[in-house]
Amino acid sequence: MLNERGVEIGGICSIHHSSFLLHNLGAMLSDDKASHLSHLILGAFKKSALCRLKEEDGRVLREIKRVLASELVLEEGIDRKVRARLASYSRPIAEGSAEWDVLYRKTFEEEQRKQSKP
């Protein structure tokens, strides 16, 4: 969890910035895409004065991949919950409509807040 003071990711990198978030990555990533994203993130970490790497690049890359995969699994679970909740409404709402999109986004954010509480 990120806070205003920063976060330590798996003991390998300290990040002192509260706006670095993994958000809306979509469906599961192929290994190539995850590797590419991991390298981009590592490059950003190395360039940032707000991050100090404590381990070798290979270990940092593995941890970044692990975090990406974990976040995607979490988001997929939230997506399933949200879709089930919207499907349970007494009045059907057409997926893709403006109303559905607003309700989906609102419900998704609500579920994210629920899961991020300690």
N, C-alpha and C positions, 0 to 999 in steps of 0.2 A: 504494500500500500504506500502510495506517495503522500507526503505531507509537506508543509512549508519548509521544513529543515532539510528535506531530502530523503533518500532511501538508499539502503545497501542491497544490491541484488546478489543474492547467493554468496555473499562475502567476497565477491570478486570485483565489484565496481561500486563506488559511491557516486550517486547522482545528487546534485544539489540544485534541483530545479523542479518545481511542482507542475509544470505543464507538459512533461514528457509522458504521453499516454499512448497505449496501443488501442486504437479504436477503429471499428468498422473495417476490419480486414477481410470480411466476407467468408466464403467457404474455406474448407481446409486447404492448406497450401501444399503444393508438391514439394519434394525435398529440394529441388533446384530453386524454387521460388523462396522457400524458407532460408536457404543458404544465402541467396542473393540479398534478401532483406537483412539477414544477420550481419552480413558484411557491410551493408550500408549503415546500419545502426552502430556497429563497431567503429566505422570511420567517423561517424558523428560524435561518438564518445571521445575518440582520440583527439578530435579537433576542439572539443569543448573544454573551456577552462573550468567548467562546473563539474567535471567528471575526472576522477583519478582511478585508473585501472590498477588493481592489486594483484592480478594474475596474468599469465601468458595469454596471448590472443586466442589460441585454440580453445582454452577453457572458457574464455569469455564468450566466444562464438557458440559453444555448446549450450551455455546457460541462456544466451539470448534465444536460441532455437527452442529450448525447453519452455521458456516463458511465453514465447509466441504460441507454441502448441497448447499450452495450458490456457491461455487467454481465449484461443479459438474454441476450445472445448467448452469453456465457461459460456462464451457467447452463443454457441450452438444450443446449449441447454436452456438458456434464457429465451432464445428464439422459439424453441419448441413450446415452452410454457406460455409465451405471449400468444403464439398462434392458437394454442388450445383454448386459452381464455377468450380470444376474439371469436373463435368458432362456437363457443358455448353461449354467446349472446342469443337472446330469444328472437331478436330481429337479425336476420342474416345481413352481413356487411360484405359487399363485393371486394375481394382482395384486389389491391391496386387502385381502388378509388381514393379520392382525396380524404374521405372520412376514415377509411381503413388505414391509410398512411399515417394520419394524425394520431389515431388510437394506438396503432402499432408503436410508433415512436414514443408516445407518452407512457404506455404500458411497459415497453422495453426499458426506458429510463427508470421507471419505478422498481422494476425487478432488479436492475443493476444496483440501485441504492439499497434494496433489501439485502442483497448478497454481499455488499461491501461493508455492512455494519458489523462491528466486532462481536 
